[in-house]
Amino acid sequence: MVELNEHMGHSIKMVDLHGQYLKIKEEVDQAIQGVIDSTSFISGESVSAFGSDLAFYLGSSYVIPCANGTDALQIAYQTLDLKAGDEVIMPTFNYVSSAEAASLLGIKPVFVDVWEDTFNLNENLIVSKITSATKAIVVVHLFGQSANMEPILGIANQYGLKVIEDTAQSLGAEYIFRSGIAKKTGTMGDLSIHSFFPTKNLGCFGDGGALATNSLELANRAKMITHHGQGKQKYVYEMIGCNSRLDTLQAAILRVKLKYLDSYLASRMKAGDYYSQLFQNSTSLIVPARSSFAKHTFNQYVLKIDKRDLLQDKLKVAGIPTMIYYPSPLHLQPAFKYLNYQIGDFPISEKLCLQVLALPMHTELTLSEQDYISSTIHQLNNSL
């Protein structure tokens, strides 16, 4: 196995950002130099231009750039005027941001379990968690695939709840309604949040984020919050806000990369399909499920493996990097001990955290690399 890796002449990367950059180096370098020459480092022209470009791409009315995806979640809660003591329903099999941002504002995260095959929020479990204090549902489109939005939107409408789409891992993914209409993730709820962390479907060269909405009222509120609560009149603060700005340099880079996003997604989907083909005949490796209502963009490619930890250790020795998203569900994290959840409360999420293993996935991944990764996994897994 080591010989195979050496024969390839390079090490396998979990994410190859440098290779991606080299293909658009001239455009990116010119964009960066343009910002430096203008010296408009804060709220420069590229920021509003990127917001308009992304809104057009999504088919959304308004995009409000901000500093990062976690800020975007906090700003979304504030924009919807959620208060301390309000409850927000969200999946427990998830990154910490949605629960963290809520807790910082005194909002109570109310966790629900997920589907075992797609890893996304189980919409059938939402209604049982609704109380008089419930104000919103955070729908996380995990690993690049949309959650089942149509029934979730129906529940929200029935109970008068707001819907926040966490699209940090699934920019460019689509959801298909029963009518046949397809919409991009991040365009169906009241507000959506986006992250441009370097490893995302659309990544910048640092931190970056945005909110999207079809409501002018919400867009105006979100924009004010990102600028300290300041409205049109300078030094007049209409609400409590924060300082969360997308750097002009990052916006300029994102404008270049957005032009290539669909080709990036095509590369990810091709790689995801090939992985699934390579692993389809295994009985002990379970490939990611593809929902009939969604287009999976594979921000991550996540297998389920019973002897995950043993296999991961052996893969590291063989020169194959992997990641565990996520090693613990949120309800069992020390930070959320105050919510008084127990082991066994969300059995699917707890089981997944012992099984999931993310393989190298990026736009520059080659078929020969995938062949080596899969053959090594098969050999090592069979020896466990």
C-alpha positions as CSV (number, residue, x, y, z in Angstrom):
1,M,0.0,0.0,0.0
2,V,2.8,2.4,0.8
3,E,4.4,1.6,-2.6
4,L,1.2,2.6,-4.3
5,N,1.2,5.9,-2.6
6,E,4.9,6.6,-3.4
7,H,4.3,5.6,-7.0
8,M,1.7,8.5,-7.2
9,G,4.5,10.9,-6.5
10,H,2.7,13.0,-3.9
11,S,0.9,12.8,-0.7
12,I,-2.9,12.6,-0.6
13,K,-4.5,15.7,0.8
14,M,-7.8,15.9,2.7
15,V,-8.4,19.2,0.9
16,D,-6.2,20.6,-1.9
17,L,-6.7,24.3,-1.7
18,H,-3.3,25.1,-3.4
19,G,-4.1,23.0,-6.4
20,Q,-7.4,24.8,-6.8
21,Y,-5.7,28.2,-6.5
22,L,-3.1,27.5,-9.1
23,K,-5.8,27.1,-11.8
24,I,-7.2,30.6,-11.2
25,K,-4.0,32.2,-9.8
26,E,-3.8,35.1,-12.3
27,E,-7.4,36.1,-11.7
28,V,-7.2,35.8,-7.9
29,D,-3.9,37.7,-7.8
30,Q,-5.3,40.5,-9.9
31,A,-8.4,40.8,-7.7
32,I,-6.2,40.9,-4.5
33,Q,-3.9,43.5,-6.1
34,G,-6.9,45.6,-7.1
35,V,-8.0,45.8,-3.5
36,I,-4.6,46.7,-2.3
37,D,-4.3,49.4,-4.9
38,S,-7.7,50.9,-3.9
39,T,-6.8,50.6,-0.1
40,S,-10.6,50.1,0.4
41,F,-10.0,47.2,2.9
42,I,-13.2,47.7,4.8
43,S,-16.6,47.7,3.0
44,G,-15.0,48.2,-0.3
45,E,-16.8,47.9,-3.7
46,S,-16.1,44.1,-3.9
47,V,-18.2,43.4,-0.8
48,S,-21.5,44.7,-2.2
49,A,-20.6,43.4,-5.7
50,F,-20.1,39.9,-4.2
51,G,-23.4,40.1,-2.4
52,S,-25.2,40.9,-5.6
53,D,-23.3,38.2,-7.5
54,L,-24.2,35.6,-4.8
55,A,-27.9,36.7,-4.7
56,F,-28.1,36.2,-8.5
57,Y,-26.5,32.8,-8.3
58,L,-28.9,31.7,-5.5
59,G,-32.0,33.2,-7.0
60,S,-32.4,35.1,-3.7
61,S,-33.5,38.7,-3.4
62,Y,-30.9,39.9,-0.9
63,V,-27.5,38.8,0.4
64,I,-25.8,40.4,3.4
65,P,-22.1,39.6,3.7
66,C,-20.6,39.2,7.1
67,A,-17.4,38.0,8.8
68,N,-18.1,34.3,9.1
69,G,-20.8,31.6,9.2
70,T,-21.1,31.6,13.0
71,D,-21.7,35.3,13.1
72,A,-24.3,34.8,10.4
73,L,-26.2,32.5,12.7
74,Q,-26.2,34.9,15.6
75,I,-27.2,37.7,13.3
76,A,-30.0,35.6,11.9
77,Y,-31.4,35.0,15.5
78,Q,-31.2,38.7,16.2
79,T,-32.7,39.6,12.8
80,L,-35.7,37.4,13.7
81,D,-35.9,39.2,17.0
82,L,-35.4,36.0,19.1
83,K,-35.1,36.7,22.8
84,A,-33.6,35.0,25.8
85,G,-35.9,32.2,26.8
86,D,-37.1,31.5,23.3
87,E,-36.5,28.0,21.9
88,V,-35.0,27.0,18.6
89,I,-35.2,23.4,17.2
90,M,-32.0,22.1,15.6
91,P,-30.3,18.7,14.9
92,T,-27.9,17.4,17.5
93,F,-25.7,15.7,14.9
94,N,-24.1,19.0,13.8
95,Y,-21.2,21.4,14.2
96,V,-21.5,23.6,17.3
97,S,-22.2,27.0,15.7
98,S,-26.0,26.9,15.6
99,A,-26.3,25.9,19.3
100,E,-23.4,28.1,20.3
101,A,-24.8,31.3,18.7
102,A,-28.2,30.6,20.2
103,S,-26.8,30.1,23.7
104,L,-24.8,33.3,23.6
105,L,-28.1,35.1,23.2
106,G,-29.9,33.2,25.9
107,I,-31.9,31.2,23.4
108,K,-32.4,27.6,24.2
109,P,-31.3,25.0,21.7
110,V,-33.8,22.2,21.5
111,F,-32.1,19.2,19.8
112,V,-33.7,16.5,17.6
113,D,-32.3,13.4,16.1
114,V,-31.4,12.8,12.4
115,W,-32.0,10.3,9.7
116,E,-29.5,7.5,9.9
117,D,-28.9,7.3,6.1
118,T,-28.7,11.0,5.1
119,F,-27.4,12.5,8.4
120,N,-29.9,15.3,8.1
121,L,-32.6,16.5,10.4
122,N,-35.5,14.0,10.8
123,E,-38.5,16.1,10.0
124,N,-40.9,13.6,11.6
125,L,-39.5,14.4,15.1
126,I,-39.9,18.2,15.0
127,V,-43.6,18.5,16.1
128,S,-43.0,16.6,19.3
129,K,-40.4,19.2,20.3
130,I,-42.6,22.2,19.7
131,T,-43.7,24.2,22.8
132,S,-45.2,27.6,23.5
133,A,-41.6,29.0,23.6
134,T,-40.6,27.6,20.2
135,K,-39.9,30.3,17.7
136,A,-37.7,28.8,14.9
137,I,-36.3,25.7,13.3
138,V,-32.6,25.7,12.2
139,V,-32.4,23.3,9.2
140,V,-28.8,22.2,8.6
141,H,-28.1,20.9,5.1
142,L,-25.3,18.6,6.2
143,F,-22.3,17.4,4.1
144,G,-23.6,19.0,0.9
145,Q,-27.1,17.6,0.7
146,S,-30.5,19.3,1.4
147,A,-32.7,18.3,4.3
148,N,-36.3,17.5,3.4
149,M,-37.6,21.1,3.2
150,E,-41.2,20.7,2.0
151,P,-42.6,19.0,5.1
152,I,-40.4,21.3,7.3
153,L,-41.8,24.4,5.7
154,G,-45.3,23.0,6.2
155,I,-44.7,22.4,9.9
156,A,-43.2,25.9,10.3
157,N,-46.3,27.4,8.5
158,Q,-48.7,25.4,10.6
159,Y,-47.1,26.4,14.0
160,G,-46.1,29.9,13.1
161,L,-42.3,29.2,13.3
162,K,-39.4,30.9,11.4
163,V,-37.0,28.7,9.4
164,I,-33.3,29.4,9.3
165,E,-31.4,27.4,6.7
166,D,-27.8,26.6,7.7
167,T,-26.2,26.3,4.2
168,A,-22.6,26.4,5.4
169,Q,-21.8,23.0,3.8
170,S,-24.2,22.9,0.9
171,L,-24.0,26.1,-1.2
172,G,-25.1,25.2,-4.7
173,A,-27.1,22.1,-3.7
174,E,-30.7,21.8,-4.8
175,Y,-34.0,20.7,-3.3
176,I,-36.8,19.3,-5.5
177,F,-40.3,19.9,-4.4
178,R,-43.1,17.4,-5.2
179,S,-44.3,19.7,-7.9
180,G,-41.0,19.3,-9.7
181,I,-39.8,22.8,-8.9
182,A,-36.1,22.9,-7.8
183,K,-34.7,25.5,-5.5
184,K,-31.2,26.0,-4.2
185,T,-30.5,25.4,-0.6
186,G,-30.6,28.7,1.3
187,T,-33.6,30.2,-0.7
188,M,-36.5,28.5,1.0
189,G,-36.6,29.6,4.6
190,D,-37.0,33.0,6.1
191,L,-33.2,33.5,6.4
192,S,-30.2,31.4,5.4
193,I,-26.6,31.5,6.5
194,H,-23.5,30.8,4.5
195,S,-19.9,30.1,5.4
196,F,-16.9,30.7,3.1
197,F,-14.4,28.9,5.3
198,P,-11.6,27.7,3.0
199,T,-12.8,24.1,2.8
200,K,-16.4,24.9,1.9
201,N,-18.0,24.5,-1.6
202,L,-17.1,28.2,-2.1
203,G,-14.2,29.1,0.2
204,C,-12.2,32.2,0.6
205,F,-8.6,32.7,1.9
206,G,-9.7,33.2,5.5
207,D,-13.0,33.6,7.2
208,G,-16.1,34.8,5.5
209,G,-19.9,34.5,5.7
210,A,-23.2,35.8,4.5
211,L,-27.0,35.8,5.1
212,A,-29.6,35.5,2.4
213,T,-33.3,36.3,2.4
214,N,-36.2,37.3,0.1
215,S,-37.5,39.8,2.7
216,L,-36.5,43.4,2.4
217,E,-37.3,44.0,6.0
218,L,-35.1,41.2,7.2
219,A,-32.3,42.2,4.9
220,N,-32.3,45.7,6.2
221,R,-32.3,44.5,9.8
222,A,-29.5,42.0,9.2
223,K,-27.4,44.7,7.5
224,M,-27.9,47.1,10.4
225,I,-26.9,44.4,12.9
226,T,-23.7,43.6,11.0
227,H,-22.8,47.3,11.3
228,H,-23.3,47.8,15.1
229,G,-27.0,48.4,14.6
230,Q,-26.4,51.5,12.7
231,G,-29.0,52.5,10.1
232,K,-28.7,55.0,7.2
233,Q,-27.6,57.8,9.5
234,K,-24.0,57.5,10.7
235,Y,-23.5,57.2,14.5
236,V,-27.2,56.6,15.0
237,Y,-27.7,53.1,16.4
238,E,-31.3,51.8,15.9
239,M,-30.7,48.4,17.6
240,I,-28.1,46.4,19.4
241,G,-25.8,45.0,16.8
242,C,-22.3,43.6,16.3
243,N,-19.2,44.2,14.1
244,S,-19.3,41.5,11.5
245,R,-17.9,42.6,8.1
246,L,-16.6,40.5,5.2
247,D,-13.1,41.8,4.3
248,T,-12.9,43.4,0.9
249,L,-9.9,41.2,0.1
250,Q,-12.0,38.1,0.8
251,A,-15.0,39.4,-1.2
252,A,-12.7,40.0,-4.2
253,I,-11.4,36.5,-4.0
254,L,-14.9,35.1,-3.6
255,R,-16.1,37.0,-6.7
256,V,-13.5,35.2,-8.8
257,K,-14.2,31.8,-7.3
258,L,-18.0,32.1,-7.5
259,K,-17.6,32.1,-11.3
260,Y,-16.2,28.6,-11.0
261,L,-18.5,27.2,-8.3
262,D,-20.7,25.1,-10.6
263,S,-17.5,23.4,-12.1
264,Y,-16.3,22.9,-8.5
265,L,-19.5,21.2,-7.6
266,A,-19.4,19.1,-10.7
267,S,-16.0,17.9,-9.7
268,R,-17.2,17.1,-6.2
269,M,-20.2,15.2,-7.5
270,K,-18.1,13.2,-9.9
271,A,-15.7,12.2,-7.1
272,G,-18.6,11.4,-4.8
273,D,-20.2,9.1,-7.4
274,Y,-16.9,7.4,-8.1
275,Y,-16.3,6.7,-4.4
276,S,-19.8,5.2,-4.1
277,Q,-19.1,3.0,-7.1
278,L,-15.8,1.8,-5.6
279,F,-17.5,1.0,-2.2
280,Q,-20.9,-0.3,-3.5
281,N,-20.2,-4.0,-3.0
282,S,-18.9,-3.7,0.5
283,T,-21.1,-5.1,3.3
284,S,-19.2,-3.4,6.1
285,L,-18.8,0.0,4.5
286,I,-22.0,2.1,4.1
287,V,-21.8,4.8,1.5
288,P,-23.7,8.1,1.8
289,A,-27.4,8.0,0.9
290,R,-28.6,10.1,-2.0
291,S,-32.1,11.6,-1.3
292,S,-34.6,11.4,-4.1
293,F,-35.4,15.1,-3.5
294,A,-31.9,16.5,-3.4
295,K,-28.7,17.0,-5.4
296,H,-25.8,16.0,-3.2
297,T,-22.7,18.3,-3.7
298,F,-20.4,16.3,-1.4
299,N,-18.8,19.0,0.7
300,Q,-17.8,15.9,2.6
301,Y,-17.9,12.3,1.6
302,V,-18.8,10.3,4.7
303,L,-18.7,6.6,5.1
304,K,-20.2,4.6,8.0
305,I,-17.9,1.9,9.4
306,D,-18.3,-0.2,12.5
307,K,-14.6,-0.4,13.3
308,R,-14.0,3.2,12.5
309,D,-11.3,4.1,15.0
310,L,-9.2,1.1,14.2
311,L,-9.5,1.7,10.4
312,Q,-8.7,5.4,10.8
313,D,-5.5,4.6,12.7
314,K,-4.3,2.2,9.9
315,L,-5.2,4.7,7.2
316,K,-3.0,7.3,8.8
317,V,-0.1,4.9,8.7
318,A,-0.9,4.3,5.0
319,G,-0.7,8.0,4.2
320,I,-4.5,8.6,3.8
321,P,-5.9,11.5,5.9
322,T,-9.5,11.2,7.2
323,M,-11.7,13.3,9.5
324,I,-14.5,12.5,11.9
325,Y,-17.6,14.7,11.5
326,Y,-18.6,14.6,14.3
327,P,-17.1,12.6,17.3
328,S,-19.8,13.7,19.7
329,P,-23.4,14.9,19.3
330,L,-24.1,18.3,20.6
331,H,-26.4,17.2,23.4
332,L,-23.5,15.3,25.0
333,Q,-21.0,18.1,24.7
334,P,-19.8,19.6,28.1
335,A,-20.8,23.1,26.9
336,F,-24.5,22.0,26.8
337,K,-24.6,20.1,30.0
338,Y,-26.9,22.8,31.3
339,L,-29.6,21.5,29.0
340,N,-29.7,18.2,31.0
341,Y,-29.7,15.8,28.1
342,Q,-28.5,12.2,28.7
343,I,-26.8,9.4,26.8
344,G,-29.6,7.6,24.9
345,D,-31.7,10.6,24.3
346,F,-30.8,10.7,20.6
347,P,-29.7,7.2,19.7
348,I,-29.2,7.7,16.0
349,S,-26.8,10.6,16.4
350,E,-25.0,8.9,19.2
351,K,-24.5,5.8,16.9
352,L,-23.4,7.9,13.9
353,C,-20.7,9.6,16.0
354,L,-19.1,6.2,16.5
355,Q,-19.3,5.2,12.8
356,V,-18.7,8.2,10.5
357,L,-15.5,8.7,8.6
358,A,-14.9,11.4,6.1
359,L,-12.6,10.6,3.2
360,P,-10.4,13.1,1.2
361,M,-12.8,15.2,-0.9
362,H,-12.0,18.3,-3.0
363,T,-12.1,19.7,-6.5
364,E,-8.6,18.4,-7.4
365,L,-9.1,14.8,-6.3
366,T,-8.0,12.3,-9.1
367,L,-9.4,9.0,-10.0
368,S,-6.0,7.3,-9.3
369,E,-6.0,8.8,-5.8
370,Q,-9.6,7.5,-5.2
371,D,-8.5,4.1,-6.5
372,Y,-5.7,4.0,-4.1
373,I,-7.8,5.2,-1.2
374,S,-10.6,2.7,-1.9
375,S,-8.3,-0.3,-2.4
376,T,-6.4,0.6,0.8
377,I,-9.6,0.9,2.8
378,H,-10.9,-2.5,1.4
379,Q,-7.6,-4.2,2.3
380,L,-7.3,-2.7,5.8
381,N,-11.0,-3.1,6.6
382,N,-10.9,-6.8,5.6
383,S,-8.0,-7.3,8.0
384,L,-9.8,-5.8,11.1
